[in-house]
Amino acid sequence: MLAEAADRARVAATVGTLVLARAVDEPALTDRLCAAAIKYLSPR
C-alpha cells in the first residue's frame, strides 16, 4: 500500500513538472524545473 502511494506521488510529480515546464516561456527555467524533478525522483 505504501509503495502504491509512492508510485502515485512520483507520477503526480512528473505530470506536474511537465505541465509547469510546458507553461513556462523561458527555456532556462524549463530546464531547471526538469533537472529538479529528475533529481527529486532519482533513487537515493
mmCIF entry with sequence, helices, sheets and N, C-alpha, C, O atoms, coordinates in Angstrom:
data_MODEL
# 
_entry.id   MODEL 
# 
_entity.id                         1 
_entity.type                       polymer 
_entity.pdbx_number_of_molecules   1 
# 
_entity_poly.entity_id                      1 
_entity_poly.type                           'polypeptide(L)' 
_entity_poly.nstd_linkage                   no 
_entity_poly.nstd_monomer                   no 
_entity_poly.pdbx_seq_one_letter_code       MLAEAADRARVAATVGTLVLARAVDEPALTDRLCAAAIKYLSPR 
_entity_poly.pdbx_seq_one_letter_code_can   MLAEAADRARVAATVGTLVLARAVDEPALTDRLCAAAIKYLSPR 
_entity_poly.pdbx_strand_id                 A 
# 
loop_
_entity_poly_seq.entity_id 
_entity_poly_seq.num 
_entity_poly_seq.mon_id 
_entity_poly_seq.hetero 
1 1  MET n 
1 2  LEU n 
1 3  ALA n 
1 4  GLU n 
1 5  ALA n 
1 6  ALA n 
1 7  ASP n 
1 8  ARG n 
1 9  ALA n 
1 10 ARG n 
1 11 VAL n 
1 12 ALA n 
1 13 ALA n 
1 14 THR n 
1 15 VAL n 
1 16 GLY n 
1 17 THR n 
1 18 LEU n 
1 19 VAL n 
1 20 LEU n 
1 21 ALA n 
1 22 ARG n 
1 23 ALA n 
1 24 VAL n 
1 25 ASP n 
1 26 GLU n 
1 27 PRO n 
1 28 ALA n 
1 29 LEU n 
1 30 THR n 
1 31 ASP n 
1 32 ARG n 
1 33 LEU n 
1 34 CYS n 
1 35 ALA n 
1 36 ALA n 
1 37 ALA n 
1 38 ILE n 
1 39 LYS n 
1 40 TYR n 
1 41 LEU n 
1 42 SER n 
1 43 PRO n 
1 44 ARG n 
# 
_struct_asym.id          A 
_struct_asym.entity_id   1 
# 
loop_
_struct_conf.conf_type_id 
_struct_conf.id 
_struct_conf.pdbx_PDB_helix_id 
_struct_conf.beg_label_comp_id 
_struct_conf.beg_label_asym_id 
_struct_conf.beg_label_seq_id 
_struct_conf.pdbx_beg_PDB_ins_code 
_struct_conf.end_label_comp_id 
_struct_conf.end_label_asym_id 
_struct_conf.end_label_seq_id 
_struct_conf.pdbx_end_PDB_ins_code 
_struct_conf.beg_auth_comp_id 
_struct_conf.beg_auth_asym_id 
_struct_conf.beg_auth_seq_id 
_struct_conf.end_auth_comp_id 
_struct_conf.end_auth_asym_id 
_struct_conf.end_auth_seq_id 
_struct_conf.pdbx_PDB_helix_class 
_struct_conf.details 
_struct_conf.pdbx_PDB_helix_length 
HELX_P HELX_P1 AA1 LEU A 2  ? ALA A 23 ? LEU A 2  ALA A 23 1 ? 22 
HELX_P HELX_P2 AA2 PRO A 27 ? LEU A 41 ? PRO A 27 LEU A 41 1 ? 15 
# 
_struct_conf_type.id          HELX_P 
_struct_conf_type.criteria    ? 
_struct_conf_type.reference   ? 
# 
loop_
_atom_site.group_PDB 
_atom_site.id 
_atom_site.type_symbol 
_atom_site.label_atom_id 
_atom_site.label_alt_id 
_atom_site.label_comp_id 
_atom_site.label_asym_id 
_atom_site.label_entity_id 
_atom_site.label_seq_id 
_atom_site.pdbx_PDB_ins_code 
_atom_site.Cartn_x 
_atom_site.Cartn_y 
_atom_site.Cartn_z 
_atom_site.occupancy 
_atom_site.B_iso_or_equiv 
_atom_site.pdbx_formal_charge 
_atom_site.auth_seq_id 
_atom_site.auth_comp_id 
_atom_site.auth_asym_id 
_atom_site.auth_atom_id 
_atom_site.pdbx_PDB_model_num 
ATOM 1   N N  . MET A 1 1  ? 0.825  -1.192 0.000   1.00 0.00 ? 1  MET A N  1 
ATOM 2   C CA . MET A 1 1  ? 0.000  0.000  0.000   1.00 0.00 ? 1  MET A CA 1 
ATOM 3   C C  . MET A 1 1  ? 0.876  1.265  0.000   1.00 0.00 ? 1  MET A C  1 
ATOM 4   O O  . MET A 1 1  ? 0.595  2.221  -0.723  1.00 0.00 ? 1  MET A O  1 
ATOM 5   N N  . LEU A 1 2  ? 1.931  1.257  0.813   1.00 0.00 ? 2  LEU A N  1 
ATOM 6   C CA . LEU A 1 2  ? 2.823  2.409  0.858   1.00 0.00 ? 2  LEU A CA 1 
ATOM 7   C C  . LEU A 1 2  ? 3.569  2.573  -0.460  1.00 0.00 ? 2  LEU A C  1 
ATOM 8   O O  . LEU A 1 2  ? 3.790  3.693  -0.918  1.00 0.00 ? 2  LEU A O  1 
ATOM 9   N N  . ALA A 1 3  ? 3.957  1.448  -1.070  1.00 0.00 ? 3  ALA A N  1 
ATOM 10  C CA . ALA A 1 3  ? 4.653  1.509  -2.365  1.00 0.00 ? 3  ALA A CA 1 
ATOM 11  C C  . ALA A 1 3  ? 3.733  2.081  -3.438  1.00 0.00 ? 3  ALA A C  1 
ATOM 12  O O  . ALA A 1 3  ? 4.179  2.837  -4.301  1.00 0.00 ? 3  ALA A O  1 
ATOM 13  N N  . GLU A 1 4  ? 2.472  1.730  -3.388  1.00 0.00 ? 4  GLU A N  1 
ATOM 14  C CA . GLU A 1 4  ? 1.499  2.255  -4.362  1.00 0.00 ? 4  GLU A CA 1 
ATOM 15  C C  . GLU A 1 4  ? 1.345  3.770  -4.203  1.00 0.00 ? 4  GLU A C  1 
ATOM 16  O O  . GLU A 1 4  ? 1.253  4.494  -5.194  1.00 0.00 ? 4  GLU A O  1 
ATOM 17  N N  . ALA A 1 5  ? 1.318  4.236  -2.979  1.00 0.00 ? 5  ALA A N  1 
ATOM 18  C CA . ALA A 1 5  ? 1.211  5.678  -2.736  1.00 0.00 ? 5  ALA A CA 1 
ATOM 19  C C  . ALA A 1 5  ? 2.463  6.401  -3.236  1.00 0.00 ? 5  ALA A C  1 
ATOM 20  O O  . ALA A 1 5  ? 2.369  7.498  -3.786  1.00 0.00 ? 5  ALA A O  1 
ATOM 21  N N  . ALA A 1 6  ? 3.614  5.798  -3.050  1.00 0.00 ? 6  ALA A N  1 
ATOM 22  C CA . ALA A 1 6  ? 4.857  6.400  -3.530  1.00 0.00 ? 6  ALA A CA 1 
ATOM 23  C C  . ALA A 1 6  ? 4.863  6.460  -5.054  1.00 0.00 ? 6  ALA A C  1 
ATOM 24  O O  . ALA A 1 6  ? 5.308  7.449  -5.636  1.00 0.00 ? 6  ALA A O  1 
ATOM 25  N N  . ASP A 1 7  ? 4.372  5.406  -5.698  1.00 0.00 ? 7  ASP A N  1 
ATOM 26  C CA . ASP A 1 7  ? 4.283  5.406  -7.159  1.00 0.00 ? 7  ASP A CA 1 
ATOM 27  C C  . ASP A 1 7  ? 3.355  6.510  -7.659  1.00 0.00 ? 7  ASP A C  1 
ATOM 28  O O  . ASP A 1 7  ? 3.665  7.198  -8.631  1.00 0.00 ? 7  ASP A O  1 
ATOM 29  N N  . ARG A 1 8  ? 2.237  6.671  -6.999  1.00 0.00 ? 8  ARG A N  1 
ATOM 30  C CA . ARG A 1 8  ? 1.294  7.727  -7.392  1.00 0.00 ? 8  ARG A CA 1 
ATOM 31  C C  . ARG A 1 8  ? 1.903  9.112  -7.198  1.00 0.00 ? 8  ARG A C  1 
ATOM 32  O O  . ARG A 1 8  ? 1.683  10.014 -8.006  1.00 0.00 ? 8  ARG A O  1 
ATOM 33  N N  . ALA A 1 9  ? 2.667  9.272  -6.126  1.00 0.00 ? 9  ALA A N  1 
ATOM 34  C CA . ALA A 1 9  ? 3.331  10.556 -5.870  1.00 0.00 ? 9  ALA A CA 1 
ATOM 35  C C  . ALA A 1 9  ? 4.363  10.850 -6.956  1.00 0.00 ? 9  ALA A C  1 
ATOM 36  O O  . ALA A 1 9  ? 4.505  11.996 -7.382  1.00 0.00 ? 9  ALA A O  1 
ATOM 37  N N  . ARG A 1 10 ? 5.084  9.819  -7.404  1.00 0.00 ? 10 ARG A N  1 
ATOM 38  C CA . ARG A 1 10 ? 6.067  10.015 -8.478  1.00 0.00 ? 10 ARG A CA 1 
ATOM 39  C C  . ARG A 1 10 ? 5.378  10.425 -9.773  1.00 0.00 ? 10 ARG A C  1 
ATOM 40  O O  . ARG A 1 10 ? 5.848  11.319 -10.476 1.00 0.00 ? 10 ARG A O  1 
ATOM 41  N N  . VAL A 1 11 ? 4.279  9.777  -10.081 1.00 0.00 ? 11 VAL A N  1 
ATOM 42  C CA . VAL A 1 11 ? 3.535  10.119 -11.296 1.00 0.00 ? 11 VAL A CA 1 
ATOM 43  C C  . VAL A 1 11 ? 3.003  11.551 -11.198 1.00 0.00 ? 11 VAL A C  1 
ATOM 44  O O  . VAL A 1 11 ? 3.093  12.315 -12.159 1.00 0.00 ? 11 VAL A O  1 
ATOM 45  N N  . ALA A 1 12 ? 2.458  11.907 -10.056 1.00 0.00 ? 12 ALA A N  1 
ATOM 46  C CA . ALA A 1 12 ? 1.936  13.266 -9.874  1.00 0.00 ? 12 ALA A CA 1 
ATOM 47  C C  . ALA A 1 12 ? 3.044  14.304 -10.004 1.00 0.00 ? 12 ALA A C  1 
ATOM 48  O O  . ALA A 1 12 ? 2.840  15.357 -10.610 1.00 0.00 ? 12 ALA A O  1 
ATOM 49  N N  . ALA A 1 13 ? 4.203  14.019 -9.445  1.00 0.00 ? 13 ALA A N  1 
ATOM 50  C CA . ALA A 1 13 ? 5.332  14.953 -9.544  1.00 0.00 ? 13 ALA A CA 1 
ATOM 51  C C  . ALA A 1 13 ? 5.788  15.093 -10.988 1.00 0.00 ? 13 ALA A C  1 
ATOM 52  O O  . ALA A 1 13 ? 6.097  16.195 -11.443 1.00 0.00 ? 13 ALA A O  1 
ATOM 53  N N  . THR A 1 14 ? 5.829  13.982 -11.704 1.00 0.00 ? 14 THR A N  1 
ATOM 54  C CA . THR A 1 14 ? 6.246  14.006 -13.104 1.00 0.00 ? 14 THR A CA 1 
ATOM 55  C C  . THR A 1 14 ? 5.268  14.800 -13.958 1.00 0.00 ? 14 THR A C  1 
ATOM 56  O O  . THR A 1 14 ? 5.676  15.647 -14.753 1.00 0.00 ? 14 THR A O  1 
ATOM 57  N N  . VAL A 1 15 ? 3.997  14.531 -13.795 1.00 0.00 ? 15 VAL A N  1 
ATOM 58  C CA . VAL A 1 15 ? 2.976  15.239 -14.573 1.00 0.00 ? 15 VAL A CA 1 
ATOM 59  C C  . VAL A 1 15 ? 2.975  16.728 -14.225 1.00 0.00 ? 15 VAL A C  1 
ATOM 60  O O  . VAL A 1 15 ? 2.893  17.573 -15.116 1.00 0.00 ? 15 VAL A O  1 
ATOM 61  N N  . GLY A 1 16 ? 3.065  17.044 -12.956 1.00 0.00 ? 16 GLY A N  1 
ATOM 62  C CA . GLY A 1 16 ? 3.095  18.441 -12.539 1.00 0.00 ? 16 GLY A CA 1 
ATOM 63  C C  . GLY A 1 16 ? 4.286  19.184 -13.116 1.00 0.00 ? 16 GLY A C  1 
ATOM 64  O O  . GLY A 1 16 ? 4.161  20.329 -13.550 1.00 0.00 ? 16 GLY A O  1 
ATOM 65  N N  . THR A 1 17 ? 5.434  18.534 -13.119 1.00 0.00 ? 17 THR A N  1 
ATOM 66  C CA . THR A 1 17 ? 6.617  19.158 -13.696 1.00 0.00 ? 17 THR A CA 1 
ATOM 67  C C  . THR A 1 17 ? 6.449  19.388 -15.187 1.00 0.00 ? 17 THR A C  1 
ATOM 68  O O  . THR A 1 17 ? 6.812  20.447 -15.700 1.00 0.00 ? 17 THR A O  1 
ATOM 69  N N  . LEU A 1 18 ? 5.904  18.408 -15.880 1.00 0.00 ? 18 LEU A N  1 
ATOM 70  C CA . LEU A 1 18 ? 5.696  18.564 -17.318 1.00 0.00 ? 18 LEU A CA 1 
ATOM 71  C C  . LEU A 1 18 ? 4.723  19.696 -17.626 1.00 0.00 ? 18 LEU A C  1 
ATOM 72  O O  . LEU A 1 18 ? 4.939  20.459 -18.568 1.00 0.00 ? 18 LEU A O  1 
ATOM 73  N N  . VAL A 1 19 ? 3.664  19.810 -16.847 1.00 0.00 ? 19 VAL A N  1 
ATOM 74  C CA . VAL A 1 19 ? 2.694  20.891 -17.059 1.00 0.00 ? 19 VAL A CA 1 
ATOM 75  C C  . VAL A 1 19 ? 3.359  22.248 -16.841 1.00 0.00 ? 19 VAL A C  1 
ATOM 76  O O  . VAL A 1 19 ? 3.186  23.163 -17.646 1.00 0.00 ? 19 VAL A O  1 
ATOM 77  N N  . LEU A 1 20 ? 4.119  22.377 -15.754 1.00 0.00 ? 20 LEU A N  1 
ATOM 78  C CA . LEU A 1 20 ? 4.812  23.638 -15.495 1.00 0.00 ? 20 LEU A CA 1 
ATOM 79  C C  . LEU A 1 20 ? 5.847  23.946 -16.573 1.00 0.00 ? 20 LEU A C  1 
ATOM 80  O O  . LEU A 1 20 ? 5.947  25.081 -17.039 1.00 0.00 ? 20 LEU A O  1 
ATOM 81  N N  . ALA A 1 21 ? 6.610  22.936 -16.965 1.00 0.00 ? 21 ALA A N  1 
ATOM 82  C CA . ALA A 1 21 ? 7.655  23.147 -17.969 1.00 0.00 ? 21 ALA A CA 1 
ATOM 83  C C  . ALA A 1 21 ? 7.065  23.595 -19.298 1.00 0.00 ? 21 ALA A C  1 
ATOM 84  O O  . ALA A 1 21 ? 7.660  24.417 -19.994 1.00 0.00 ? 21 ALA A O  1 
ATOM 85  N N  . ARG A 1 22 ? 5.906  23.066 -19.653 1.00 0.00 ? 22 ARG A N  1 
ATOM 86  C CA . ARG A 1 22 ? 5.261  23.463 -20.902 1.00 0.00 ? 22 ARG A CA 1 
ATOM 87  C C  . ARG A 1 22 ? 4.648  24.862 -20.808 1.00 0.00 ? 22 ARG A C  1 
ATOM 88  O O  . ARG A 1 22 ? 4.554  25.570 -21.810 1.00 0.00 ? 22 ARG A O  1 
ATOM 89  N N  . ALA A 1 23 ? 4.235  25.254 -19.612 1.00 0.00 ? 23 ALA A N  1 
ATOM 90  C CA . ALA A 1 23 ? 3.576  26.543 -19.438 1.00 0.00 ? 23 ALA A CA 1 
ATOM 91  C C  . ALA A 1 23 ? 4.570  27.703 -19.371 1.00 0.00 ? 23 ALA A C  1 
ATOM 92  O O  . ALA A 1 23 ? 4.218  28.844 -19.670 1.00 0.00 ? 23 ALA A O  1 
ATOM 93  N N  . VAL A 1 24 ? 5.787  27.416 -18.988 1.00 0.00 ? 24 VAL A N  1 
ATOM 94  C CA . VAL A 1 24 ? 6.801  28.456 -18.837 1.00 0.00 ? 24 VAL A CA 1 
ATOM 95  C C  . VAL A 1 24 ? 7.359  28.817 -20.206 1.00 0.00 ? 24 VAL A C  1 
ATOM 96  O O  . VAL A 1 24 ? 7.637  27.950 -21.034 1.00 0.00 ? 24 VAL A O  1 
ATOM 97  N N  . ASP A 1 25 ? 7.516  30.113 -20.422 1.00 0.00 ? 25 ASP A N  1 
ATOM 98  C CA . ASP A 1 25 ? 8.007  30.584 -21.719 1.00 0.00 ? 25 ASP A CA 1 
ATOM 99  C C  . ASP A 1 25 ? 9.474  31.027 -21.618 1.00 0.00 ? 25 ASP A C  1 
ATOM 100 O O  . ASP A 1 25 ? 9.902  31.972 -22.280 1.00 0.00 ? 25 ASP A O  1 
ATOM 101 N N  . GLU A 1 26 ? 10.217 30.324 -20.781 1.00 0.00 ? 26 GLU A N  1 
ATOM 102 C CA . GLU A 1 26 ? 11.632 30.640 -20.587 1.00 0.00 ? 26 GLU A CA 1 
ATOM 103 C C  . GLU A 1 26 ? 12.411 29.321 -20.572 1.00 0.00 ? 26 GLU A C  1 
ATOM 104 O O  . GLU A 1 26 ? 12.327 28.567 -19.603 1.00 0.00 ? 26 GLU A O  1 
ATOM 105 N N  . PRO A 1 27 ? 13.162 29.038 -21.631 1.00 0.00 ? 27 PRO A N  1 
ATOM 106 C CA . PRO A 1 27 ? 13.855 27.751 -21.745 1.00 0.00 ? 27 PRO A CA 1 
ATOM 107 C C  . PRO A 1 27 ? 14.759 27.412 -20.557 1.00 0.00 ? 27 PRO A C  1 
ATOM 108 O O  . PRO A 1 27 ? 14.824 26.255 -20.143 1.00 0.00 ? 27 PRO A O  1 
ATOM 109 N N  . ALA A 1 28 ? 15.451 28.400 -20.012 1.00 0.00 ? 28 ALA A N  1 
ATOM 110 C CA . ALA A 1 28 ? 16.343 28.124 -18.880 1.00 0.00 ? 28 ALA A CA 1 
ATOM 111 C C  . ALA A 1 28 ? 15.555 27.647 -17.662 1.00 0.00 ? 28 ALA A C  1 
ATOM 112 O O  . ALA A 1 28 ? 15.986 26.727 -16.968 1.00 0.00 ? 28 ALA A O  1 
ATOM 113 N N  . LEU A 1 29 ? 14.415 28.259 -17.402 1.00 0.00 ? 29 LEU A N  1 
ATOM 114 C CA . LEU A 1 29 ? 13.586 27.849 -16.272 1.00 0.00 ? 29 LEU A CA 1 
ATOM 115 C C  . LEU A 1 29 ? 12.996 26.473 -16.516 1.00 0.00 ? 29 LEU A C  1 
ATOM 116 O O  . LEU A 1 29 ? 12.909 25.666 -15.590 1.00 0.00 ? 29 LEU A O  1 
ATOM 117 N N  . THR A 1 30 ? 12.589 26.192 -17.743 1.00 0.00 ? 30 THR A N  1 
ATOM 118 C CA . THR A 1 30 ? 12.093 24.861 -18.086 1.00 0.00 ? 30 THR A CA 1 
ATOM 119 C C  . THR A 1 30 ? 13.152 23.808 -17.803 1.00 0.00 ? 30 THR A C  1 
ATOM 120 O O  . THR A 1 30 ? 12.857 22.765 -17.219 1.00 0.00 ? 30 THR A O  1 
ATOM 121 N N  . ASP A 1 31 ? 14.386 24.077 -18.218 1.00 0.00 ? 31 ASP A N  1 
ATOM 122 C CA . ASP A 1 31 ? 15.482 23.137 -17.974 1.00 0.00 ? 31 ASP A CA 1 
ATOM 123 C C  . ASP A 1 31 ? 15.716 22.930 -16.482 1.00 0.00 ? 31 ASP A C  1 
ATOM 124 O O  . ASP A 1 31 ? 15.958 21.808 -16.036 1.00 0.00 ? 31 ASP A O  1 
ATOM 125 N N  . ARG A 1 32 ? 15.643 24.008 -15.715 1.00 0.00 ? 32 ARG A N  1 
ATOM 126 C CA . ARG A 1 32 ? 15.849 23.901 -14.267 1.00 0.00 ? 32 ARG A CA 1 
ATOM 127 C C  . ARG A 1 32 ? 14.729 23.129 -13.591 1.00 0.00 ? 32 ARG A C  1 
ATOM 128 O O  . ARG A 1 32 ? 14.981 22.355 -12.668 1.00 0.00 ? 32 ARG A O  1 
ATOM 129 N N  . LEU A 1 33 ? 13.493 23.328 -14.039 1.00 0.00 ? 33 LEU A N  1 
ATOM 130 C CA . LEU A 1 33 ? 12.371 22.561 -13.494 1.00 0.00 ? 33 LEU A CA 1 
ATOM 131 C C  . LEU A 1 33 ? 12.553 21.071 -13.746 1.00 0.00 ? 33 LEU A C  1 
ATOM 132 O O  . LEU A 1 33 ? 12.368 20.250 -12.847 1.00 0.00 ? 33 LEU A O  1 
ATOM 133 N N  . CYS A 1 34 ? 12.916 20.733 -14.977 1.00 0.00 ? 34 CYS A N  1 
ATOM 134 C CA . CYS A 1 34 ? 13.105 19.320 -15.333 1.00 0.00 ? 34 CYS A CA 1 
ATOM 135 C C  . CYS A 1 34 ? 14.272 18.708 -14.564 1.00 0.00 ? 34 CYS A C  1 
ATOM 136 O O  . CYS A 1 34 ? 14.179 17.572 -14.098 1.00 0.00 ? 34 CYS A O  1 
ATOM 137 N N  . ALA A 1 35 ? 15.360 19.448 -14.429 1.00 0.00 ? 35 ALA A N  1 
ATOM 138 C CA . ALA A 1 35 ? 16.516 18.943 -13.686 1.00 0.00 ? 35 ALA A CA 1 
ATOM 139 C C  . ALA A 1 35 ? 16.163 18.716 -12.217 1.00 0.00 ? 35 ALA A C  1 
ATOM 140 O O  . ALA A 1 35 ? 16.587 17.726 -11.620 1.00 0.00 ? 35 ALA A O  1 
ATOM 141 N N  . ALA A 1 36 ? 15.400 19.619 -11.643 1.00 0.00 ? 36 ALA A N  1 
ATOM 142 C CA . ALA A 1 36 ? 14.988 19.467 -10.244 1.00 0.00 ? 36 ALA A CA 1 
ATOM 143 C C  . ALA A 1 36 ? 14.089 18.249 -10.067 1.00 0.00 ? 36 ALA A C  1 
ATOM 144 O O  . ALA A 1 36 ? 14.215 17.521 -9.082  1.00 0.00 ? 36 ALA A O  1 
ATOM 145 N N  . ALA A 1 37 ? 13.190 18.026 -11.008 1.00 0.00 ? 37 ALA A N  1 
ATOM 146 C CA . ALA A 1 37 ? 12.305 16.860 -10.916 1.00 0.00 ? 37 ALA A CA 1 
ATOM 147 C C  . ALA A 1 37 ? 13.094 15.576 -11.044 1.00 0.00 ? 37 ALA A C  1 
ATOM 148 O O  . ALA A 1 37 ? 12.843 14.618 -10.312 1.00 0.00 ? 37 ALA A O  1 
ATOM 149 N N  . ILE A 1 38 ? 14.045 15.543 -11.964 1.00 0.00 ? 38 ILE A N  1 
ATOM 150 C CA . ILE A 1 38 ? 14.861 14.342 -12.116 1.00 0.00 ? 38 ILE A CA 1 
ATOM 151 C C  . ILE A 1 38 ? 15.654 14.076 -10.847 1.00 0.00 ? 38 ILE A C  1 
ATOM 152 O O  . ILE A 1 38 ? 15.746 12.933 -10.400 1.00 0.00 ? 38 ILE A O  1 
ATOM 153 N N  . LYS A 1 39 ? 16.222 15.116 -10.269 1.00 0.00 ? 39 LYS A N  1 
ATOM 154 C CA . LYS A 1 39 ? 16.984 14.954 -9.022  1.00 0.00 ? 39 LYS A CA 1 
ATOM 155 C C  . LYS A 1 39 ? 16.070 14.451 -7.903  1.00 0.00 ? 39 LYS A C  1 
ATOM 156 O O  . LYS A 1 39 ? 16.462 13.571 -7.137  1.00 0.00 ? 39 LYS A O  1 
ATOM 157 N N  . TYR A 1 40 ? 14.871 14.994 -7.804  1.00 0.00 ? 40 TYR A N  1 
ATOM 158 C CA . TYR A 1 40 ? 13.927 14.605 -6.770  1.00 0.00 ? 40 TYR A CA 1 
ATOM 159 C C  . TYR A 1 40 ? 13.449 13.164 -6.939  1.00 0.00 ? 40 TYR A C  1 
ATOM 160 O O  . TYR A 1 40 ? 13.279 12.435 -5.962  1.00 0.00 ? 40 TYR A O  1 
ATOM 161 N N  . LEU A 1 41 ? 13.237 12.768 -8.190  1.00 0.00 ? 41 LEU A N  1 
ATOM 162 C CA . LEU A 1 41 ? 12.673 11.441 -8.450  1.00 0.00 ? 41 LEU A CA 1 
ATOM 163 C C  . LEU A 1 41 ? 13.728 10.340 -8.573  1.00 0.00 ? 41 LEU A C  1 
ATOM 164 O O  . LEU A 1 41 ? 13.381 9.160  -8.612  1.00 0.00 ? 41 LEU A O  1 
ATOM 165 N N  . SER A 1 42 ? 14.991 10.704 -8.634  1.00 0.00 ? 42 SER A N  1 
ATOM 166 C CA . SER A 1 42 ? 16.056 9.697  -8.752  1.00 0.00 ? 42 SER A CA 1 
ATOM 167 C C  . SER A 1 42 ? 16.185 8.915  -7.456  1.00 0.00 ? 42 SER A C  1 
ATOM 168 O O  . SER A 1 42 ? 16.030 9.464  -6.366  1.00 0.00 ? 42 SER A O  1 
ATOM 169 N N  . PRO A 1 43 ? 16.471 7.621  -7.588  1.00 0.00 ? 43 PRO A N  1 
ATOM 170 C CA . PRO A 1 43 ? 16.684 6.819  -6.367  1.00 0.00 ? 43 PRO A CA 1 
ATOM 171 C C  . PRO A 1 43 ? 17.888 7.338  -5.588  1.00 0.00 ? 43 PRO A C  1 
ATOM 172 O O  . PRO A 1 43 ? 18.878 7.788  -6.164  1.00 0.00 ? 43 PRO A O  1 
ATOM 173 N N  . ARG A 1 44 ? 17.782 7.268  -4.329  1.00 0.00 ? 44 ARG A N  1 
ATOM 174 C CA . ARG A 1 44 ? 18.864 7.786  -3.466  1.00 0.00 ? 44 ARG A CA 1 
ATOM 175 C C  . ARG A 1 44 ? 19.859 6.730  -3.133  1.00 0.00 ? 44 ARG A C  1 
ATOM 176 O O  . ARG A 1 44 ? 20.827 6.996  -2.421  1.00 0.00 ? 44 ARG A O  1 
# 
